[in-house]
Amino acid sequence: MSFQKPGSLTVERVETEAIRVPLDQVYRGSKYKMENRCTIITRIYTHQGVIGEVYSGDTDEEQPVIRKIIHDELAPAIEGKDIFDIEGCWEAMKPATYDILRDRNMVMQAISAVDAALWDTFGKALDMPLYRLWGGAKKQLPIIAIGGYYGQTDTELAQEIESYLDYQVIGMKFKIGGVTPQEDLHRLQIAVDTAGSDFRFMVDANQGYDLWQAIEFVRLAQDAGIKLHWFEEPVRWYNDRRWLKDVRLATGIPVTAGQSAYSLDSVRDLITEGSIDYCNFDASWAGGPTMWRKAASIAYAFGVDMAHHEEAQVAAHLLASISNTSYVECFHKNRDPIFWHIQTEAPDIKDGIYTISDRPGFGIQLDADYIARYRV
């Protein structure tokens, strides 16, 4: 349903559902593991009958905390407010971040979910996909996979890489940082040999290396003739901004970070201190599309390109709406069954390109049976 009178679209209520899908195995990165794939579905109902609906985020055990914040604090703050006043709605939710005795990141994830649903409602009211509403003309973006998790044999790793060729993605982010640089190079070499010369490789340490390990890994890869399109979160958190810059200057490899930042000032500092070439700020963790678009403007002013951590169903519209853009990301179907199965239509991926739906809002059409099966 589209509503034709901008300025008179008001929030009636907010609804959420939590989804948890058990994975086929434990997926291990450098310093973490994933046993479930989770998300929160957020719906905005308006007095005029327009309904926004989006899923975002991947938090597991904290789902009840996030949903409680949404229902107890954020929903009352925006009920009755004008959907077209997105900035006003965001500011109305902002006081929930002021409590210093709890994890502020949980509040930001809650705001992110509501903000995304508000934007979906906005797009549906105007019968326009959000990438166009935000000023973008392109509806196609290159897409890469995220993989190379630990715990596989060499043969299993090669089989995983072969599956990405079947997915027709243009490249992948390969997990490193959990063993020595020499061992990680061995794993990466298997992936490169399997994928072939046209397949693009980024590496992602998830903050697993110290500075000298990160530099050593790049030099080993360069000596092996492996081209790295970027190095994501190469160093540990406690001196990250300086060490990120050091990796950039010492290796000449573009550095990506920002997914672990959940505030605009953190992104600002990464950019102004010369720490990154790509900013993969996550709209599902850090305040929603409203904050991501502000981060993209800061990045543009400093010549930094934007990426987005996961969440292709939201990220594609954001990335397609700006000029300083890079890749959409997805996982293996076993690692992220939600992305591949929660919608009634399969993702449109061909020859390395992800094509965005022209349905209004985020264009998401959820499968009610799938949701019912995995509802928490």
Sequence and secondary structure as in RCSB ss.txt:
>XXXX:A:sequence
MSFQKPGSLTVERVETEAIRVPLDQVYRGSKYKMENRCTIITRIYTHQGVIGEVYSGDTDEEQPVIRKIIHDELA
PAIEGKDIFDIEGCWEAMKPATYDILRDRNMVMQAISAVDAALWDTFGKALDMPLYRLWGGAKKQLPIIAIGGYY
GQTDTELAQEIESYLDYQVIGMKFKIGGVTPQEDLHRLQIAVDTAGSDFRFMVDANQGYDLWQAIEFVRLAQDAG
IKLHWFEEPVRWYNDRRWLKDVRLATGIPVTAGQSAYSLDSVRDLITEGSIDYCNFDASWAGGPTMWRKAASIAY
AFGVDMAHHEEAQVAAHLLASISNTSYVECFHKNRDPIFWHIQTEAPDIKDGIYTISDRPGFGIQLDADYIARYR
V
>XXXX:A:secstr
     TT  BEEEEEEEEEEEEEEEEEE SS EEEEEEEEEEEEEETTS EEEEEE   STTHHHHHHHIIIIIH
HHHTT BTT HHHHHHHHGGGGG TTS HHHHHHHHHHHHHHHHHHHHHHTT BHHHHTT    EEEEEEEE  B
S  HHHHHHHHHHHHHHT SEEEEE SSS HHHHHHHHHHHHHHH TTSEEEEE TT B HHHHHHHHHHHHHTT
   S EES B GGGHHHHHHHHHHHH   EEE TT  SHHHHHHHHHTT  SEE   TTTTTHHHHHHHHHHHHH
HTT EE  SS HHHHHHHHHT SS   EEEE TTT HHHHHSBSS   EETTEEE   SSBT   B HHHHHHHB
 
